[in-house]
Amino acid sequence: MPRILVVEDDADLQFLYHTMLSRRGYEVVTTETATDAIAALADGSFDLLILDINLPDYPGTRVIEYMHTNGARAHNTPILVISAHDGSRSAVYAMGVRNFLIKPVHMQDLLATVDEMLPD
């Protein structure tokens, strides 16, 4: 079963993503901050990272930077950014992000993107 780390500070969205992805058969771990996401990445391996850019402690880009510099296990983990702000799209693509969705996200779009990004 693929493991997904969801980093989202909005409790309602975090619950929705967790519920929909779990029903799809994925193992989902959730965090609310960049600091907690980095700790989760350091402690375990994930098949996909779903990341909000605007987090309460640090920008989500700090998580991406950690993955590339310190997270040997996480270095090749595909990243899906979900953000309310389209302005960061080109910057995060330049950092190696594979997909970018704009909030509000339709759940069928999220599930289709996740299914596409994860190996069979």
C-alpha positions in Angstrom: 0.0 0.0 0.0 1.5 3.3 -1.0 2.3 5.8 1.8 1.4 9.5 1.3 2.5 12.4 3.5 -0.1 15.2 3.5 1.2 18.5 4.8 -1.8 20.9 5.2 -2.5 23.3 8.0 -6.3 23.7 7.3 -7.9 21.0 9.5 -10.9 20.6 7.3 -8.8 20.1 4.1 -6.5 17.8 6.0 -9.4 15.7 7.1 -10.9 15.7 3.6 -7.7 14.7 1.9 -7.0 12.0 4.5 -10.5 10.6 4.2 -10.6 10.5 0.4 -7.1 9.0 0.0 -7.6 6.4 2.7 -10.8 5.3 1.1 -8.8 4.9 -2.1 -6.5 2.4 -0.3 -3.6 4.7 0.5 -1.8 4.9 3.9 -2.0 8.5 4.8 0.1 10.4 7.3 -0.8 14.1 8.0 1.1 17.0 9.4 0.2 20.7 9.8 3.7 22.3 9.7 6.9 22.2 7.7 8.7 21.3 10.9 6.5 18.2 11.4 6.7 17.3 7.8 10.5 17.3 7.9 10.4 15.1 11.0 8.0 12.7 9.3 10.3 12.5 6.3 13.3 11.9 8.5 11.5 9.1 10.3 10.0 7.2 7.4 9.7 6.8 3.7 6.8 7.9 1.6 5.7 7.3 -2.0 4.2 10.7 -2.4 4.3 14.1 -0.7 1.2 16.4 -0.9 2.3 19.8 0.2 0.7 23.1 0.9 3.1 26.0 0.3 1.6 28.4 2.9 2.3 26.8 6.3 2.2 28.4 9.7 5.8 28.0 10.6 7.8 28.0 7.4 7.0 28.0 3.7 6.4 24.6 2.2 9.5 25.2 0.0 11.6 24.5 3.1 10.3 20.9 3.0 11.3 20.6 -0.6 14.7 22.0 0.2 15.1 19.5 3.0 14.2 16.6 0.7 16.9 17.6 -1.8 19.7 18.4 0.7 19.2 16.2 3.8 16.5 13.7 3.0 18.3 10.9 1.2 15.3 8.6 1.4 13.0 11.4 0.4 15.1 12.8 -2.5 13.2 10.9 -5.2 9.8 11.2 -3.6 7.3 12.8 -6.1 5.8 16.1 -4.8 2.3 17.4 -5.5 1.8 21.0 -4.4 -1.7 22.2 -3.6 -1.8 26.0 -3.1 -4.3 28.8 -3.2 -1.7 31.0 -4.8 -0.7 30.3 -8.4 2.2 32.7 -8.2 4.5 30.0 -6.7 4.0 27.5 -9.5 7.1 28.2 -11.6 9.3 28.4 -8.5 8.2 25.1 -7.2 8.4 23.4 -10.6 12.0 24.6 -10.8 12.6 22.9 -7.4 11.5 19.5 -8.8 7.8 19.5 -8.0 5.9 17.1 -10.4 2.4 18.5 -10.2 0.6 21.6 -8.9 -3.1 22.0 -8.2 -4.9 25.3 -7.3 -7.2 25.4 -4.3 -10.1 24.8 -4.2 -9.3 21.4 -5.5 -12.0 19.1 -6.8 -11.6 15.7 -5.2 -11.8 13.8 -8.5 -8.9 16.0 -9.7 -6.8 15.2 -6.6 -7.5 11.5 -6.8 -6.7 11.3 -10.5 -3.5 13.3 -10.0 -2.4 11.1 -7.1 -3.2 7.9 -9.0 -1.2 9.2 -12.0 1.8 10.1 -9.8 2.0 6.8 -7.9 3.4 3.6 -9.5 1.0 0.7 -9.8 
